[in-house]
């Protein structure tokens, strides 16, 4: 194997390997997990917190807190399919966002009689595509097989490159990841058109 290919193999680790290393106490692996997931998770979260709750907590702080909680529970995490860690992070972050919304409702309720419900206000994503379309998209997304759903989430919601998606989902190439995402999005479009 040429030296540059050996270097790539040494540098590129999949999430499962990083989690194993984190469980073994490898702080460098923990840092690589943070480096890999924090930016994408932050981008995903920014459109999910309603305007009136954004002033109460920085989205990036919520993402970091969520990530630290997940790292503290890595021993409880079991990877059942490719992309499971992304799904676990996303679910944990959604739960944290809901928690923050509840807190903001309580705080707003104690300081003002005029309270608009955050759940009723559209998020940035909902504003862009419409709540009904977003609900239909999320319903169609749930109909996809796990690996295809993960591929779409990684590309559309977390804005990962196809090479990163291939790595994360153990696909043979970036082109294979691109084809999987393209076909999954075509299927979603078909379902949405029904």
N, C-alpha and C positions, 0 to 999 in steps of 0.2 A: 504494500500500500504506500503510495507517495506520501511524503512528509506533510504536504498541505492537507490531504484527506485525513491523515491521522490527527492533525490539529483540529479539524472540524469535528471529528468524532469526540475528541476530548472536551471541546467547548460546548457542543450541543448535547444537552441532557433533556430527557423528557420529564414531564411532571412527576411521573411515578418514581423515577430515580431520585429526583429532588426531595420528594416527600419521605422516601426511605432514609435519605441522608439526614433530613431534618429530624426525623424520629430518633436517629442515632446521635443527635446532638451537634450536628455539623452546622455551625453558625453561617459559614459561607454559603451553604445550600439554602438556608433560610433567606439570606440576602438576595440570592439569585431568584428565588420564588417571588420575593417582593418586587424585585426589578422587572420580572417578567409580567406579573399580573397587576401591580398597582396602577400603572398608567391607563391600561385598558379598562379596569374596573372603575377608575375615576371618571373616565369619559362616559362610560355607560350610566353611572350614577347621576351625573350632572343634569340629565333630562328627566330624572325620576322624582326629584324633590320639588313639590309645588312652590311657587314664588313666595308665599307668605311664611313658609317654613325655612326658606333658605337663609334668612337673616339670623335665625336662631342657632344654627349650627352650620359650620362650613362643611360642604359636601366632602372635601378631601379629608377632613378630620373624621367624618363618619366612615369613609372607606378605610382609612388607616386603623381605626378602632375595630372595625369588622375584621380586617385582615389579621390583626393581633389576636382577636378572639378565636378565629379559625386556626391560627398557628398553635394556640394553646390547647386546641381539641384535636390535633392531628392524629393522636392515637385512636380516636373514635371514628375517624374517617376511613371508609372502605371504598376503594375504587371498583365500581361494578361495570364500567364501560369507559371507552375513550372519551375524554372531555368531562368526566365526572367531577373533577376538582373545580373546573369552571362553573359547573352547575351548582356545586356546593357553595362556592364563593358568592355566586349570584343570589342564591336563595338566602344565604346568611345576610347579605347586604340588603335584600328586600325586607327581611324581617327587621333589620336595624332601622331602615328608613321608616317602616310602619311604626316602630317604637318611637322614633323621633317625632313623627306626625302626631301620635297620641300625646306625647309630652307637650308639643306646641299647642295642641287644642286645650289641654288643661291650663297651661300658662296663659293663653289668650282668654280663656273663659274666666280666669280669676282677675284679669285686668280690664276687661272690656265687655260690655253687654252686646256689642255687635261683633259676632264671630262668624267668619265665613269658614265653612268646612273645607279643609285641605283636600280631602278625598273628592270633593265635588269640583274643585278647580283643576283645569287641565294642566298636566305637566308640560314641559317644553316639547316632548315627543308627541303627546296628544294634541297639542296646539298645531303642530306641523302636519300631522296626518289625519287628525280627527279621532275622537275617542272610539267611534263605532268601527272605523277601519282598523285602529290599533287592536281592538278586541277581536276582530275577525282574524287579523294577522296572528295574534297570539294563540287563538284557537286552532288555526291551520298549522302553526308551528308545533303544537302539541300532537298533531296527527302524524307528524314525521317520525320515522324510527330514531332512536336515541342518537346514533352517530351522525345522522344527517341534521338533526335538530342542533346538536352541538356545533357542527360545521357552520350552520347558518348563524347561530348566536356569536360564534367566534369572529365571523367575518362582518356581519351586519351590525351587531350591537357592540362588539368589543374592538372592531376595526383592525383585526390581526391580518398580517400578510398571509398569502396562501402557503408559503414555506413554513410559517409558524403553525398554521392549522394542520398541515401535513405532519409536522413533528408531534404536535399535541395529540392528534388522533391516530398516530402510527400509520399514516398513509404512505404509499411508496414515493410520492413526489408532490411538489407544489401544484403541478398540472392536475394530478389526481384530486387534490383538495379543491382546485378551481372547478373541475367538472362536477364534483359532488355538490358544491355550493350552488352552482348554476342549475343543476337538475332539481335540487331541492327547492330553489326559488321558483323555478318553472312550475313545480308541483303546487307550491303555495299559491302562485298566481292563478293556476287552474281552479283550485278550491275557492279562492276569493271571487272568481268570476261566476261561480255556480249560483 
